[in-house]
């Protein structure tokens, strides 16, 4: 039987279902793609192929469908194939995994709304063929309804194909930890982490329903074919537990280990914690020991043994699966090379040290005064992620420009916006201020912000941004707000990157003609704002490659509030003194709307300044543990080189 296309070097081939990678650790067939877009297209092609084969045989095709960010690109590709290639859905019958309870169909957060917006409204599937759990069912009717839902699936011959995502608790559908293998469609109470992950879409966890209707484990396992999608670094830990761990009700997705025709389709971020990727020397003794892999292995070995780099011995290497590396080079030379590599990443001159030998420094000495762009996806990522480096660049006389790519307006609470509107009315009474006040007060959970409210929220964030960069000594004329159109939808769901977005990016880069660009390299959520903003940077720089100034332009990537680069990946580490740590903290404090109750908190209860500070201190501690100099904190960067 054939399944998802998998790349093997430069070739693309089919890998049979059930044939695992060359590792004893994995218990579920999985394929890893370089990016989620390519992977989503391959999944859509498999679904389309199934639909067409069923059509040719005169049979109906029964699909189990998922919601959330993971399958969006799959649905987009299916819609494209319908419109451009004539793929028909007339023989398709669908059953969705789940729905919040209670939830009205016309609520923007309902899965009924989601499925129609992303798929059903754009294809020729008969309305009667669509089945989505009803979020308005109440009381004793729920049990009867759930039994009927399972019976309807059976009546149609069972699921031919089930598409799944995976939650950080290991849930599939809304089968939370503790779900039984034999469970059918039922009502379930949502785990706190699940509600936290849903909070951004509901503009706060208080608005997220506590219950849902979900297909059960038994219902899902009855599908003839299952494909689970996993995108981004934030899914890596749970993917590892699911693919390599024991079957457990505490990680419901592990039940899929018992399915005979299941494939996990992952991107590199989601698959990064699998043993064959994280520590391939424990899996394959015939590895090609590249410089990057060697660095990764030595840092891991130090963590595993609790030793500094220069303390590692031949025995340490041999005892931890690295005998092949020792066959190429002795431990003394390996240790010295790695120590020097990391030492050369450390610099207090992120713009390059004037009149210095730069052969072993991460940045060039010339030109002495560089033009610098700091791209910030939201109006606070600059100071949260690289506030200390920002401060150094300004202090050392570089021509620094900070460019805020989006307005960040949806991250301002209605409470904050109302306070500003009421202050404005008291200072200068106007109909516009009253209109904003009325709009906020009359807003319900499922309504959009009015254009006037969105402008106010955007201006609140602009004012905070000016305050922060002024505190770091930057002139207002070097602050730029792009308000990229893809973001300005007024909702969590954003538009795809457009030509208008890219043209705006090209214009600002061409205007400044930078020697350095700093951009957010967070890829945890492939559909997130950071990823879209980074794609805009990449595309703009590619289109400008023929411009003379681009020959001297280097791109440095920083990480946001959620993750940091692994030490072996870091190419520039900027130390911070205790005073600079405090200065960065106070710059972050300028973003008052994002402090003391930030709307998009994630699963980390700490405020952004706490996360950033502890992450920077941890980076410095990791350098110290490896035997290098000890600093109060460090900010880390990776240089991106275009092929």
C-alpha positions in Angstrom: 0.0 0.0 0.0 1.3 3.5 -0.8 1.2 6.5 1.4 2.6 10.0 1.7 5.5 10.9 -0.6 8.8 11.2 1.2 12.0 12.9 0.1 15.1 10.8 0.2 18.0 13.0 -0.8 17.1 14.5 -4.2 14.7 11.6 -5.0 11.0 11.4 -4.1 9.7 8.0 -3.5 6.8 6.1 -1.8 7.4 4.5 1.5 5.0 1.7 2.5 2.8 2.1 5.5 4.2 0.3 8.5 7.8 0.6 7.4 9.5 2.7 10.1 12.7 4.7 9.9 15.9 2.9 10.7 15.5 3.2 14.4 14.4 1.0 17.2 12.8 3.9 19.0 9.8 4.7 16.8 6.5 2.9 17.0 4.5 5.0 14.5 5.3 5.5 10.8 6.2 9.1 10.2 7.6 11.3 7.4 9.3 14.7 7.9 9.2 17.5 5.3 11.3 20.6 5.2 8.2 22.8 5.6 4.5 22.4 6.4 3.4 23.8 3.1 5.0 21.0 1.0 3.7 18.4 3.5 0.1 19.8 3.4 0.1 19.6 -0.4 1.1 16.0 -0.3 -1.6 15.1 2.2 -4.2 17.0 0.1 -3.0 15.0 -2.9 -3.5 11.7 -1.0 -7.1 12.8 -0.1 -7.8 13.9 -3.6 -6.5 10.6 -5.0 -8.8 8.7 -2.6 -11.8 10.8 -3.6 -11.2 10.2 -7.3 -10.7 6.4 -6.9 -13.9 6.2 -5.0 -15.7 8.2 -7.8 -14.3 5.9 -10.5 -15.7 2.9 -8.5 -19.1 4.6 -8.0 -18.6 4.7 -4.3 -18.9 7.4 -1.6 -15.8 8.6 0.1 -16.1 9.1 3.9 -13.7 11.6 5.4 -13.1 12.4 9.0 -11.9 16.0 9.3 -10.0 18.1 11.8 -10.0 21.8 12.6 -7.3 24.1 14.1 -4.4 25.7 12.3 -2.7 22.4 11.2 -5.1 21.4 8.4 -5.7 24.9 7.0 -3.2 24.5 4.2 -4.5 21.0 3.3 -8.0 22.5 2.9 -6.6 25.4 0.8 -5.0 22.9 -1.6 -8.2 20.8 -1.9 -10.1 24.0 -2.7 -7.5 24.9 -5.3 -7.8 21.4 -6.9 -11.6 21.8 -7.0 -11.4 25.2 -8.7 -8.5 24.6 -11.0 -8.4 20.9 -11.6 -12.0 19.9 -11.4 -11.8 17.8 -8.2 -15.4 17.1 -7.3 -16.7 16.5 -3.7 -20.2 15.3 -4.7 -19.4 11.8 -3.6 -17.8 12.9 -0.3 -19.4 12.5 3.1 -17.6 14.2 6.0 -17.7 13.8 9.7 -15.9 16.4 11.9 -14.0 15.3 15.0 -15.4 17.8 17.5 -17.2 21.0 18.5 -17.2 23.2 21.5 -20.1 22.9 23.9 -22.1 25.2 24.1 -21.4 26.8 20.7 -23.7 28.4 18.1 -23.0 27.6 14.5 -22.6 31.3 13.5 -20.1 32.0 16.2 -16.7 32.7 14.5 -15.1 30.3 17.0 -17.3 27.4 16.1 -15.9 24.5 14.1 -19.0 24.7 11.9 -17.9 28.2 10.9 -14.3 27.1 10.5 -15.1 24.3 8.2 -17.4 26.3 6.0 -15.0 29.2 5.8 -12.0 27.0 4.9 -13.5 24.2 2.8 -17.3 23.6 2.5 -18.2 27.0 1.1 -15.7 26.6 -1.7 -16.4 23.1 -3.0 -19.4 21.2 -4.4 -20.1 18.9 -1.5 -23.8 18.4 -0.9 -25.0 20.1 2.3 -26.6 16.9 3.5 -23.2 15.1 3.3 -21.7 17.4 6.0 -21.7 16.2 9.6 -20.3 18.4 12.3 -21.2 17.9 16.0 -23.9 20.2 17.1 -22.7 22.5 19.9 -26.3 23.6 20.8 -27.4 20.2 22.0 -28.2 20.3 25.7 -29.1 18.2 28.7 -30.1 14.6 28.3 -30.2 14.9 24.5 -26.4 15.0 24.3 -25.9 11.3 25.1 -28.5 10.2 22.5 -27.0 12.6 20.0 -23.5 11.3 20.4 -24.6 7.7 20.0 -26.5 8.7 16.8 -23.3 10.4 15.5 -21.3 7.2 15.8 -24.2 5.2 14.2 -24.3 7.6 11.3 -20.6 6.9 10.6 -21.2 3.2 10.7 -24.2 3.6 8.5 -22.0 5.1 5.8 -19.5 2.3 6.0 -17.0 3.8 8.4 -14.3 6.4 7.9 -12.1 5.8 4.8 -9.7 8.5 5.9 -9.3 10.4 9.2 -7.3 13.6 9.3 -5.9 14.6 12.7 -4.0 17.2 14.5 -2.4 16.8 17.9 -2.6 19.0 21.0 0.2 19.5 23.5 -1.6 17.3 26.0 -1.4 14.5 23.4 -5.1 14.8 22.6 -6.6 13.8 19.2 -9.9 15.4 18.6 -10.8 16.5 22.1 -9.8 13.1 23.7 -8.0 14.5 26.6 -5.6 12.6 28.9 -7.5 9.8 30.6 -9.6 9.0 27.6 -10.3 5.3 27.3 -9.4 3.2 24.3 -13.0 2.1 23.8 -14.5 5.6 24.1 -17.0 6.7 21.5 -18.4 10.1 20.6 -19.2 11.9 23.9 -19.0 15.1 25.9 -15.7 15.8 27.5 -14.3 18.5 29.9 -11.4 20.3 28.3 -7.9 20.2 29.8 -6.6 23.5 31.1 -3.7 23.4 28.6 -6.1 22.8 25.7 -8.1 25.9 26.8 -4.9 27.9 27.1 -3.9 27.0 23.6 -7.4 28.0 22.4 -7.4 31.3 24.3 -5.9 33.5 21.6 -8.8 32.7 19.2 -11.3 33.5 21.9 -9.4 36.7 23.0 -8.8 35.3 26.5 -9.1 32.0 28.3 -12.2 33.2 30.2 -14.1 33.0 26.9 -13.1 29.5 26.0 -15.8 26.9 26.6 -15.0 24.2 29.2 -16.7 21.4 27.4 -16.8 19.9 23.9 -18.3 17.0 21.9 -15.7 14.8 20.4 -15.4 11.6 18.5 -13.9 9.0 20.8 -10.7 7.0 20.5 -12.6 3.9 19.3 -14.4 6.0 16.6 -11.1 7.5 15.4 -9.3 4.1 15.5 -12.0 2.6 13.3 -10.8 4.7 10.3 -9.2 2.7 7.5 -6.5 5.3 7.1 -5.2 7.9 9.5 -2.9 10.9 8.8 -1.9 13.1 11.7 -0.4 16.5 11.0 2.2 18.0 13.3 3.8 21.5 12.6 6.3 23.5 14.6 8.7 23.3 17.5 6.0 23.6 20.1 4.7 20.1 19.0 8.1 18.4 19.1 7.9 17.1 22.7 4.5 15.6 22.4 5.3 14.1 19.0 8.3 12.3 20.6 6.2 11.0 23.5 3.6 9.8 21.0 5.9 8.2 18.5 8.5 6.7 20.9 6.8 6.4 24.3 4.6 3.7 25.8 0.9 3.5 25.0 -0.8 5.5 27.8 -4.2 7.0 28.5 -2.3 10.0 29.7 -1.1 10.6 26.1 -4.2 9.5 24.1 -2.4 9.9 20.7 -0.2 6.9 21.7 -3.2 4.7 21.0 -2.4 5.3 17.3 0.6 3.0 17.7 -1.9 0.1 17.4 -3.4 1.4 14.1 -2.3 -0.6 11.1 -2.4 2.3 8.6 -1.4 5.5 10.3 1.2 8.0 9.3 2.4 11.1 11.1 3.2 13.9 8.7 5.6 16.4 10.3 7.8 19.4 9.5 11.3 19.6 10.8 10.3 21.5 13.9 7.7 19.0 15.0 10.1 16.1 14.3 13.2 17.7 15.9 12.9 15.8 19.3 12.7 12.4 17.7 15.8 10.4 18.6 17.0 10.0 15.0 17.0 13.7 14.6 18.0 15.0 18.0 20.7 12.4 18.7 21.2 10.4 15.5 24.5 9.0 16.7 22.4 6.8 19.0 20.6 5.4 16.0 23.1 5.2 13.1 26.8 4.3 13.6 27.6 5.1 10.0 26.8 8.8 10.2 28.5 11.5 8.1 30.0 13.7 10.8 29.5 17.2 9.5 30.8 20.2 11.4 27.2 21.1 12.4 26.4 17.5 13.6 29.7 17.3 15.5 28.9 20.6 17.3 25.4 19.4 18.2 26.8 16.1 19.5 29.5 17.7 21.7 27.1 20.1 23.3 24.7 17.2 24.0 27.6 15.1 25.4 28.5 17.9 27.8 24.9 18.1 29.0 24.7 14.3 29.3 27.9 14.0 31.3 27.7 17.3 33.2 31.2 18.2 32.0 32.7 21.2 30.3 33.9 20.9 26.7 37.6 20.7 27.6 36.9 18.0 30.2 35.5 15.5 27.8 37.5 12.2 27.4 37.7 9.4 24.9 35.6 7.3 27.3 32.8 9.9 27.3 32.6 9.8 23.5 32.8 6.0 23.4 30.2 5.5 26.1 27.7 7.7 24.4 27.5 6.4 20.8 30.3 8.6 19.4 33.0 6.1 18.7 32.6 6.8 15.0 33.5 10.5 15.6 36.6 9.4 17.6 37.7 7.3 14.7 38.0 10.6 12.7 39.6 12.8 15.3 40.8 12.4 18.9 38.9 14.0 21.8 41.6 16.6 22.5 41.3 18.1 19.0 37.5 17.8 19.0 37.3 19.6 22.3 39.6 22.5 21.3 37.8 23.1 18.0 34.4 23.2 19.7 35.6 25.4 22.5 37.1 27.9 20.0 33.9 27.8 17.9 31.7 28.8 20.8 34.2 31.4 22.1 34.3 33.1 18.7 30.5 33.6 18.9 30.7 35.8 21.9 31.0 39.6 21.2 30.1 42.8 22.9 30.1 44.5 19.5 27.0 43.2 17.6 27.6 45.7 14.8 31.3 44.7 14.5 34.3 46.0 16.5 36.0 49.0 14.7 39.6 48.6 13.7 39.8 45.0 15.0 40.7 41.7 13.4 37.3 40.3 12.5 38.5 36.9 11.2 37.3 35.2 14.4 34.4 37.5 15.2 30.8 37.0 14.2 30.4 40.4 12.6 32.5 42.5 10.2 34.6 45.4 11.4 33.7 47.5 8.4 31.9 49.7 7.8 32.5 51.1 11.3 29.0 52.8 11.3 26.5 50.4 9.9 22.9 50.9 8.8 20.8 48.5 10.8 17.1 47.4 10.5 15.5 45.6 13.4 12.3 44.0 12.1 9.8 43.4 14.9 6.7 41.4 14.0 4.7 42.9 16.9 5.4 46.2 18.6 7.4 44.7 21.5 9.4 41.8 20.0 12.4 44.1 19.4 12.9 44.8 23.1 11.7 41.4 24.4 13.9 39.4 22.1 17.0 41.6 21.6 16.6 44.7 23.8 20.2 44.4 25.1 21.7 44.1 21.6 19.4 46.9 20.4 20.8 49.1 23.2 24.4 48.1 22.3 23.9 49.0 18.6 22.5 52.4 19.5 25.2 53.0 22.1 28.0 52.1 19.7 26.9 54.7 17.1 25.2 52.6 14.4 22.3 54.0 12.4 19.6 51.8 13.8 16.1 51.7 12.4 13.4 49.6 14.1 10.6 48.5 11.8 7.3 47.2 13.3 5.7 44.9 10.8 2.2 44.7 12.3 0.1 47.0 14.4 -0.4 44.3 17.2 -3.9 45.8 17.7 -5.6 42.6 18.6 -3.4 42.1 21.6 -4.8 45.2 23.4 -7.7 44.3 25.7 -11.0 46.0 25.5 -10.5 47.2 29.1 -7.3 49.0 28.1 -8.9 50.5 25.0 -11.9 51.7 27.0 -9.7 53.4 29.5 -7.8 55.3 26.8 -11.0 56.2 25.0 -12.5 57.6 28.3 -9.4 59.6 29.0 -9.5 61.0 25.5 -13.1 62.0 25.9 -12.4 63.8 29.2 -9.5 65.7 27.7 -11.4 66.6 24.5 -15.0 65.6 24.3 -15.9 64.3 20.8 -18.4 62.2 19.0 -15.6 59.9 17.8 -14.5 59.1 21.4 -18.1 58.3 22.4 -18.5 56.1 19.4 -15.5 54.1 20.4 -16.7 53.8 24.0 -20.1 52.6 22.8 -18.6 50.2 20.4 -16.5 48.6 23.1 -19.3 48.5 25.7 -21.7 46.9 23.2 -19.3 44.3 21.9 -20.2 40.6 22.5 -18.0 37.6 22.5 -18.4 36.8 18.8 -18.3 40.3 17.3 -15.4 42.1 15.6 -13.8 45.3 16.7 -14.9 48.3 14.7 -12.3 50.0 12.6 -12.2 52.9 15.0 -11.5 50.6 18.0 -8.8 48.8 16.0 -7.1 52.1 15.2 -7.2 53.1 18.8 -5.7 49.8 19.9 -3.0 50.2 17.2 -2.2 53.7 18.4 -1.9 52.4 22.0 0.8 50.0 20.9 2.5 52.7 18.8 2.7 55.0 21.8 4.3 52.2 23.9 6.8 51.4 21.1 7.9 55.0 20.9 8.3 55.1 24.7 10.5 51.9 24.6 12.8 53.0 21.8 13.2 56.5 23.3 14.3 54.9 26.5 17.0 53.1 24.5 18.1 56.4 23.0 16.6 56.0 19.5 15.2 59.0 17.7 11.6 59.0 16.6 12.6 59.5 13.0 14.2 56.0 13.0 11.0 54.3 14.0 8.8 52.8 11.2 5.3 51.3 11.4 4.3 49.2 8.4 0.9 47.9 9.4 1.2 45.1 6.9 -2.2 44.4 5.4 -2.2 40.6 6.0 -2.6 41.3 9.7 -5.3 43.9 9.6 -8.3 41.6 9.7 -9.5 42.5 13.2 -9.5 38.8 14.1 -7.0 36.1 15.2 -7.2 34.6 11.7 -5.0 36.5 9.3 -4.8 36.7 5.6 -2.1 35.0 3.6 1.0 37.1 2.7 0.1 39.2 -0.3 2.0 41.1 -3.0 1.1 44.3 -1.2 2.8 43.1 2.0 6.0 42.2 0.1 6.1 45.5 -1.7 5.9 47.4 1.6 8.8 45.3 2.9 10.8 45.9 -0.3 10.3 49.6 0.0 11.5 50.0 3.6 14.6 47.9 2.9 15.4 49.7 -0.3 14.9 53.1 1.5 17.3 52.3 4.4 19.9 50.1 2.4 21.0 48.3 5.5 24.3 46.5 6.3 22.5 44.4 8.9 19.0 43.1 9.3 17.7 41.5 12.5 14.4 39.5 12.2 12.4 37.1 14.3 13.3 33.6 13.5 10.5 31.9 15.4 9.0 29.0 13.5 7.0 27.4 16.3 3.7 28.1 14.6 3.9 27.9 10.8 0.6 29.9 10.6 1.7 32.5 13.2 2.4 36.1 12.7 6.2 35.6 13.3 6.4 33.1 10.6 4.5 35.2 8.1 6.6 38.2 9.0 9.8 36.2 8.5 8.5 34.9 5.1 8.0 38.6 4.1 11.6 39.4 5.1 12.9 36.4 3.1 10.9 37.2 0.0 11.7 40.9 0.0 15.4 40.2 0.4 15.4 37.7 -2.4 13.8 40.1 -4.8 16.3 42.8 -3.8 19.3 40.5 -4.3 20.4 42.3 -7.5 20.7 45.6 -5.7 24.3 46.6 -5.0 23.7 47.4 -1.3 22.4 43.8 -0.7 25.9 42.4 -1.4 27.0 43.8 2.0 23.7 43.0 3.9 23.7 40.3 6.5 20.6 38.8 8.0 20.6 37.8 11.7 17.7 35.9 13.2 16.6 36.2 16.8 14.1 34.1 18.8 11.0 35.4 20.5 9.6 34.9 24.0 9.0 31.2 23.5 12.2 29.4 22.5 15.9 30.0 22.2 18.5 28.7 19.8 20.3 25.6 20.8 23.9 26.5 21.9 25.4 24.6 18.9 23.3 26.7 16.5 24.3 30.1 17.9 26.6 32.2 15.7 26.5 35.4 17.7 26.1 35.7 21.5 25.9 39.2 22.9 26.7 39.4 26.6 24.7 41.6 28.9 25.8 43.2 32.2 23.5 43.3 35.2 22.8 47.0 34.4 21.8 46.1 30.8 19.5 43.4 32.0 17.7 46.0 34.1 17.7 48.4 31.2 16.1 45.8 28.9 13.5 45.0 31.6 12.5 48.7 31.8 12.2 49.0 28.1 9.8 46.0 28.1 7.9 47.7 30.9 7.1 50.5 28.5 4.7 48.2 26.7 2.1 48.5 29.5 -0.8 47.0 27.5 1.2 43.7 27.4 1.9 43.7 31.1 -0.1 42.4 34.1 -2.6 40.3 32.2 -1.4 39.9 28.6 -4.1 38.5 26.4 -2.0 35.9 24.6 -0.2 34.4 27.6 0.3 30.9 26.2 1.0 28.1 28.7 3.6 30.2 30.6 2.2 32.2 33.4 5.3 34.5 33.6 5.2 37.9 32.0 7.2 38.5 28.9 10.0 40.4 30.7 10.4 37.5 33.1 10.5 34.9 30.3 13.1 37.0 28.3 15.2 37.7 31.4 15.3 34.1 32.5 16.0 32.8 29.0 18.9 35.3 28.6 20.3 34.2 31.9 19.9 30.5 31.0 21.8 31.1 27.7 24.7 32.6 29.7 24.6 29.7 32.2 24.7 27.2 29.4 27.9 28.9 28.0 29.4 28.8 31.5 28.6 25.1 32.0 30.4 24.4 28.8 33.5 26.0 30.2 33.3 29.5 28.7 33.2 32.9 30.5 30.3 33.6 32.8 28.1 36.6 32.0 24.9 37.8 33.7 22.9 37.2 30.5 23.2 36.7 26.8 21.1 37.3 23.7 21.6 34.8 20.8 21.5 35.0 17.0 21.9 32.8 14.0 23.0 34.2 10.6 20.7 33.3 7.7 22.5 32.8 4.4 20.5 32.7 1.2 21.4 29.9 -1.2 
